[in-house]
Amino acid sequence: MNNRIVHSGIITDIDEHLVQVSIQQSSACNSCKVAAHCNAAESKEKVIDVSVQDASKYVVGQQVNISTSGRTGMMAVVWAYALPLVLMLAVLFVSLAVCVSETLSALLALLALIPYYMLVYIFRSRIREQVAFQIDAV
């Protein structure tokens, strides 16, 4: 079983060891016949940075597939959704247990995300090393 996440895209920029690939990320219902009339169907353009050894093999405008492992995808979900949720719930329940008002507890839970995302920003280069994409020619 191939446990890879694959997206097709177009190369938009090339540096010495970095290739930027623009992908069209769409929701699962985007292929529905009434998707044009539905607010649930959305499509976004994302730019993915891919580290490569030899960028001279690629040209701007070239169609490529980028892929990553399913494990990497799950790790990204944990960093983006699971850890912030656990942090918010922990702060909320602890502050409610300390008899802080519900309004203040909710505000504290939201404010707890500020240091979390500051730490994610500070350690972004280390996280970027763990969440790596590969380019496959089409």
C-alpha positions as CSV (number, residue, x, y, z in Angstrom):
1,M,0.0,0.0,0.0
2,N,1.4,3.4,-1.0
3,N,1.0,5.7,1.9
4,R,2.0,8.9,0.2
5,I,0.2,12.2,-0.1
6,V,0.6,13.5,-3.7
7,H,-0.4,16.9,-5.3
8,S,0.2,18.0,-8.8
9,G,1.4,21.6,-9.3
10,I,3.4,24.0,-11.4
11,I,6.8,25.4,-10.5
12,T,6.6,29.1,-9.9
13,D,10.1,30.0,-8.7
14,I,13.5,28.4,-8.5
15,D,16.4,29.3,-6.2
16,E,19.7,27.5,-5.7
17,H,18.3,24.7,-3.6
18,L,14.7,25.6,-3.3
19,V,11.8,25.1,-5.7
20,Q,8.4,26.8,-5.1
21,V,5.5,24.8,-6.4
22,S,2.0,26.2,-6.7
23,I,-0.7,23.7,-6.1
24,Q,-4.5,24.0,-6.3
25,Q,-5.9,22.7,-3.0
26,S,-9.6,21.9,-3.3
27,S,-12.2,20.4,-1.0
28,A,-13.5,16.9,-1.7
29,C,-16.9,18.3,-2.9
30,N,-15.3,20.6,-5.4
31,S,-15.9,18.1,-8.2
32,C,-19.7,18.1,-7.5
33,K,-21.9,19.4,-10.3
34,V,-23.5,22.1,-8.0
35,A,-20.2,23.1,-6.5
36,A,-20.3,26.5,-8.2
37,H,-23.5,27.3,-6.3
38,C,-22.4,25.9,-2.9
39,N,-20.4,27.7,-0.3
40,A,-18.9,24.4,1.0
41,A,-16.9,23.8,-2.2
42,E,-13.7,25.9,-2.0
43,S,-10.5,25.9,-3.8
44,K,-7.3,27.6,-2.7
45,E,-3.9,28.1,-4.3
46,K,-1.0,27.2,-2.1
47,V,2.7,27.6,-2.6
48,I,4.9,24.8,-1.3
49,D,8.7,25.2,-0.8
50,V,10.6,22.0,-1.8
51,S,14.3,21.6,-1.0
52,V,16.2,20.0,-3.8
53,Q,19.9,19.0,-4.4
54,D,20.0,20.3,-8.0
55,A,17.5,22.9,-9.0
56,S,18.9,23.1,-12.5
57,K,16.8,20.1,-13.5
58,Y,13.6,22.2,-13.2
59,V,12.2,25.2,-15.1
60,V,9.5,27.7,-14.1
61,G,6.2,26.6,-15.5
62,Q,7.0,22.9,-15.4
63,Q,4.2,20.6,-14.2
64,V,5.4,18.3,-11.4
65,N,4.0,16.2,-8.6
66,I,5.0,16.8,-5.1
67,S,4.6,14.2,-2.4
68,T,5.2,13.5,1.2
69,S,4.6,10.6,3.5
70,G,1.4,10.0,5.4
71,R,3.3,10.2,8.6
72,T,4.5,13.7,7.7
73,G,0.9,14.7,6.9
74,M,-0.3,13.4,10.3
75,M,2.5,15.3,12.1
76,A,1.4,18.5,10.3
77,V,-2.2,17.9,11.5
78,V,-0.9,17.4,15.1
79,W,1.1,20.6,15.0
80,A,-1.7,22.7,13.3
81,Y,-4.8,21.3,15.0
82,A,-4.3,18.8,17.8
83,L,-1.8,20.5,20.0
84,P,-3.5,23.9,20.0
85,L,-6.8,22.3,20.8
86,V,-5.3,20.3,23.7
87,L,-3.6,23.5,25.0
88,M,-6.8,25.5,24.8
89,L,-8.9,22.8,26.6
90,A,-6.2,22.4,29.3
91,V,-6.1,26.1,30.0
92,L,-9.9,26.4,29.9
93,F,-10.5,23.5,32.4
94,V,-7.7,24.5,34.7
95,S,-8.9,28.1,34.9
96,L,-12.5,27.0,35.4
97,A,-11.3,24.7,38.2
98,V,-9.5,27.6,39.9
99,C,-12.9,29.4,40.0
100,V,-12.2,31.9,37.3
101,S,-15.3,33.2,35.5
102,E,-16.3,31.5,32.3
103,T,-15.6,34.6,30.2
104,L,-12.1,35.1,31.6
105,S,-11.4,31.3,31.2
106,A,-12.4,31.5,27.5
107,L,-10.2,34.5,27.0
108,L,-7.3,32.8,28.8
109,A,-7.7,29.8,26.6
110,L,-7.5,31.9,23.5
111,L,-4.6,33.9,24.8
112,A,-2.7,30.7,25.5
113,L,-2.4,30.2,21.7
114,I,-0.2,33.3,21.4
115,P,2.9,31.8,23.0
116,Y,2.2,28.5,21.2
117,Y,2.2,30.1,17.8
118,M,5.2,32.2,18.8
119,L,7.1,29.0,19.6
120,V,6.0,27.4,16.3
121,Y,7.3,30.5,14.5
122,I,10.6,30.5,16.4
123,F,11.1,26.8,15.6
124,R,9.8,26.9,12.0
125,S,13.1,25.9,10.5
126,R,13.3,22.8,12.6
127,I,9.6,22.0,11.8
128,R,10.3,22.6,8.1
129,E,13.0,20.0,8.2
130,Q,10.6,17.4,9.5
131,V,7.8,18.3,7.1
132,A,9.6,17.7,3.8
133,F,8.2,17.3,0.3
134,Q,9.8,15.6,-2.7
135,I,9.4,16.5,-6.4
136,D,8.4,13.8,-8.8
137,A,8.3,14.6,-12.5
138,V,5.0,14.1,-14.2
